Amino acid sequence: MLVQQVTEHIRRESKKVLVAQDDPFTHLLIALLTGGHVLLEGVPGTAKTLMAKTLARLLQAEFRRIQFTPDLMPSDVLGTTIYELASGQFRLRRGPIFTQVLLADEINRAPAKTQSALLEAMEEHQVTIEGERLELGDPFFVVATQNPVEYEGTYPLPEAQLDRFLFKVIVDYPPAEAEIEVLRRYDQGFRAQDVADVKLQADVNPDVLRRCRDEIRQVQVEPGILRYITDIANASRQMAELILGGSPRASINLLLGAKSWAAMQGHEFVVPDDVKFLAKPVYRHRIILRPEAEIEGLSADGAVDRILARVDVPR
């Protein structure tokens, strides 16, 4: 299968740059193939930016980065019209959102007005500037990052925007052996800002990506799997420890993500383990815990584990 060949190639080449982030990078790949967007949460220095830059290079895709700050305006993201004295006409100056892979760095540092500038783009792959609708490129893939421990001067993302992300992926510290390998590479001259100097075999392009997505659509899903995904959503909505359960968009994203993950493994149909593998990254940013459940130490991932334990697995 083309999807399996492409993903194996990207994983192999990415290891020339990335050392220890196999799981987060895998979720980035799944989201890209699914046509969704990813929120990466982790402390600074855990290669979040490097993952996005590496993936963009391997896709031969245009990459841009926006550093979100409290004074960032929507026009700084989308663009604006400017008046040219020479021609006596207004001209559209496109913002950094007009790209193929967009890194929204520390997205929770910008106020809600600026965060909302991404909503239309993420959902409809278009932006509206002064009443004019403008299509974005294909692919259009947003990788947003946020720091889980630094809250001063931050604006938590509202539920409506969190729901636009296919996955929320936790980027943890690397194991000791992997960190030693990082140090060894830096000792030999590697620098994260010099990814362009690494000889990556970039054989994938947007056209290949579109063919992969066509192949993913052919992955079969039995009625029992559809029922399983629906039962997970219903169980989350009925769970006493939660204020808010998964929306229908959560079920859709879980289905589409599971099809992509199945194709990446070379399978022609989705199995329950594909659904279980993606349940946490799909649900952890969509469910809201009751305060008393948080006090008792329940986390979003722990709640997903309880939900999966309560739902019958199809045979």
C-alpha positions in Angstrom: 0.0 0.0 0.0 1.2 3.5 -0.9 0.3 4.9 2.6 2.5 2.3 4.3 5.4 2.9 2.0 5.2 6.7 2.4 5.0 6.6 6.2 7.8 4.1 6.5 10.0 6.4 4.3 9.1 9.5 6.3 9.8 7.7 9.7 13.1 6.4 8.4 14.3 9.8 7.1 13.0 11.7 10.2 15.3 9.7 12.4 18.2 11.6 10.8 16.9 14.6 12.7 14.6 13.4 15.5 15.8 11.0 18.1 13.2 10.2 20.7 9.8 11.5 19.6 8.5 8.4 17.8 4.9 8.5 19.3 4.3 12.3 18.8 5.7 12.2 15.3 3.5 9.2 14.5 0.5 11.2 15.6 1.6 14.1 13.5 1.7 11.8 10.5 -1.7 10.3 11.2 -3.2 13.8 11.5 -1.6 15.0 8.3 -3.0 12.0 6.4 -6.4 12.4 8.0 -6.5 16.1 7.0 -6.7 17.3 10.6 -4.6 19.5 12.9 -2.5 18.8 16.0 -2.0 20.6 19.4 1.4 19.6 20.9 1.7 20.1 24.6 5.1 20.0 26.3 7.7 22.0 28.1 10.2 24.0 26.0 13.1 22.1 24.5 11.3 18.8 23.6 11.6 19.2 19.8 8.1 20.3 19.1 9.2 22.9 16.5 11.8 20.5 15.1 9.1 17.9 14.4 7.0 20.3 12.4 10.0 21.6 10.4 11.2 18.1 9.7 7.8 16.9 8.5 7.5 19.9 6.2 10.9 19.3 4.7 10.1 15.6 4.1 6.8 16.7 2.3 8.6 19.3 0.3 5.9 21.7 1.7 6.1 25.4 2.4 6.6 25.9 6.2 6.0 29.1 8.2 6.1 29.7 12.0 4.1 32.3 14.0 5.2 33.1 17.5 2.0 33.9 19.3 2.3 36.8 21.8 -0.3 38.8 23.8 0.0 41.7 21.4 -0.4 39.6 18.2 -3.4 40.8 16.1 -5.6 38.8 13.7 -4.2 40.8 10.8 -0.7 39.6 11.8 -1.9 36.0 11.1 -4.3 36.5 8.2 -2.9 39.5 6.4 -4.3 42.9 5.5 -4.8 45.3 2.6 -2.3 48.1 2.2 -2.4 51.2 0.0 0.3 51.6 -2.5 1.2 55.2 -3.4 2.9 54.2 -6.6 -0.2 52.5 -8.1 -2.9 54.4 -6.2 -4.5 51.0 -5.4 -5.1 48.8 -2.4 -3.1 45.5 -2.4 -3.6 42.4 -0.3 -0.5 41.5 1.8 -1.0 37.9 2.7 -0.1 36.8 6.2 1.9 33.7 7.3 -1.3 31.6 7.4 -1.0 31.3 3.6 1.3 28.3 3.7 1.1 24.5 3.7 2.5 23.6 7.2 1.9 26.3 9.8 3.5 26.1 13.2 1.5 28.2 15.7 4.0 28.4 18.5 2.7 29.0 22.1 -0.8 29.5 20.7 -2.2 30.1 24.2 -0.1 33.3 24.6 -2.4 35.2 22.2 -5.8 36.5 23.2 -9.0 34.9 22.1 -9.5 37.4 19.2 -6.3 36.3 17.6 -6.8 32.6 18.4 -10.2 32.8 16.6 -8.5 34.0 13.5 -7.4 30.3 13.0 -10.9 28.9 13.4 -12.2 29.4 9.9 -8.8 28.5 8.4 -8.6 25.2 10.3 -12.2 24.1 9.6 -12.8 25.4 6.1 -9.3 25.8 4.7 -10.1 29.4 3.8 -9.9 32.9 5.4 -12.0 36.0 5.0 -10.2 39.3 4.8 -12.4 42.4 4.5 -15.2 40.4 3.1 -13.1 38.6 0.5 -12.8 34.8 0.9 -9.4 33.4 0.0 -8.6 29.7 -0.3 -5.6 28.2 1.5 -3.1 25.8 0.0 -3.4 22.0 -0.1 -2.3 20.6 2.2 -3.0 23.0 5.0 -1.7 21.6 8.2 -1.6 23.4 11.6 0.7 22.3 14.3 0.1 24.4 17.4 2.2 24.2 20.6 1.5 25.2 24.2 3.4 25.0 27.5 1.6 23.0 30.2 3.3 24.6 33.2 3.7 28.3 32.5 0.3 30.0 32.9 1.3 33.6 33.5 0.3 35.7 30.5 -1.5 32.9 28.8 -5.1 32.6 27.5 -6.5 29.1 27.7 -8.0 27.9 24.3 -11.8 27.9 24.4 -13.6 24.6 23.8 -14.7 25.6 20.3 -11.1 26.0 19.2 -9.8 22.9 21.0 -12.5 20.9 19.2 -10.9 21.9 15.8 -7.8 20.0 16.6 -7.9 16.3 15.6 -5.4 15.4 18.3 -3.9 16.8 21.5 -0.5 15.1 21.8 1.6 15.1 24.9 5.3 15.6 24.3 7.3 14.3 27.2 11.0 14.3 28.1 13.1 11.8 26.2 14.5 8.7 27.9 18.1 8.9 29.2 19.6 7.0 26.3 17.8 9.1 23.7 19.0 12.3 25.4 22.5 11.0 25.3 22.1 10.5 21.5 20.9 14.1 21.2 24.0 15.3 23.0 26.2 13.1 20.8 24.7 14.7 17.7 25.1 18.2 19.0 28.7 17.4 20.0 29.3 16.4 16.4 27.9 19.7 15.0 24.2 19.2 14.5 22.0 22.2 15.3 18.2 22.2 15.3 18.1 25.5 13.4 20.2 23.9 10.5 17.7 21.2 9.5 18.1 22.4 5.9 21.7 21.2 6.0 20.7 17.6 6.9 20.5 15.4 3.8 16.9 14.2 3.9 15.6 12.2 1.0 12.3 14.1 0.4 10.5 11.8 -2.1 7.0 12.8 -0.9 5.1 15.8 -2.2 1.5 17.1 -2.0 0.4 15.1 -5.0 1.6 11.8 -3.3 -0.1 13.0 -0.1 -3.4 13.3 -2.0 -3.0 9.8 -3.4 -2.4 8.5 0.1 -5.7 10.1 1.3 -7.5 8.6 -1.6 -6.2 5.2 -0.5 -7.2 5.8 3.1 -10.8 6.4 2.0 -10.9 2.8 0.7 -10.1 1.3 4.2 -13.1 -0.7 5.2 -15.0 -0.1 8.5 -17.4 -2.8 9.7 -20.7 -1.7 11.4 -19.5 -3.1 14.7 -16.6 -0.6 14.7 -19.0 2.3 13.9 -21.1 1.1 16.9 -17.9 0.9 19.1 -16.9 4.5 18.3 -20.5 5.7 19.0 -20.6 3.8 22.3 -17.3 5.4 23.4 -18.8 8.9 22.7 -22.1 8.0 24.5 -20.2 6.6 27.5 -18.2 9.8 27.8 -21.4 11.9 27.8 -22.9 9.7 30.5 -19.8 9.6 32.7 -20.5 11.1 36.2 -16.9 12.4 36.5 -17.3 14.6 33.4 -19.0 17.9 32.8 -18.6 17.6 29.0 -18.2 14.4 26.9 -17.1 13.9 23.4 -19.0 15.6 20.6 -20.0 14.0 17.3 -16.9 15.7 15.8 -14.8 13.5 18.3 -16.5 10.4 16.8 -15.8 11.5 13.3 -12.2 12.3 14.0 -11.7 9.0 15.8 -13.1 7.1 12.8 -11.0 9.0 10.2 -7.9 8.8 12.4 -8.4 5.0 12.8 -8.7 4.6 9.1 -5.4 6.4 8.5 -3.6 4.4 11.3 -4.9 1.2 9.8 -3.6 2.2 6.3 -0.2 3.1 7.8 0.1 -0.4 9.1 -0.8 -1.9 5.7 -4.3 -3.0 6.8 -7.3 -2.9 4.6 -9.8 -2.6 7.4 -10.1 -1.0 10.9 -9.9 -3.1 14.0 -10.8 -2.2 17.6 -7.1 -1.7 18.6 -6.9 1.1 16.0 -9.7 2.9 17.8 -8.2 2.3 21.2 -4.8 3.6 20.1 -6.2 7.0 19.1 -8.9 7.4 21.8 -6.7 9.4 24.2 -5.3 12.0 21.7 -8.8 12.4 20.2 -10.6 12.8 23.5 -8.1 14.3 26.1 -8.7 17.9 24.9 -12.5 17.5 24.4 -13.7 16.2 27.7 -14.0 18.4 30.8 -13.5 16.9 34.3 -15.7 17.8 37.2 -13.7 19.7 39.9 -14.2 16.9 42.5 -12.8 14.3 40.0 -9.7 16.4 39.5 -9.3 16.8 43.2 -9.4 13.0 43.5 -6.5 12.9 41.0 -8.4 11.8 37.9 -6.8 13.0 34.6 -8.3 13.3 31.2 -6.3 10.2 30.1 -7.5 8.3 33.1 -11.1 9.2 32.3 -10.6 7.8 28.7 -9.2 4.6 30.2 -12.3 4.2 32.3 -14.5 4.9 29.3 -12.8 2.2 27.2 -13.1 -0.2 30.1 -16.8 0.3 30.3 -17.5 -0.1 26.6 -17.9 -3.6 25.0 -15.3 -4.3 22.3 -16.7 -5.8 19.1 -15.6 -9.2 18.0 
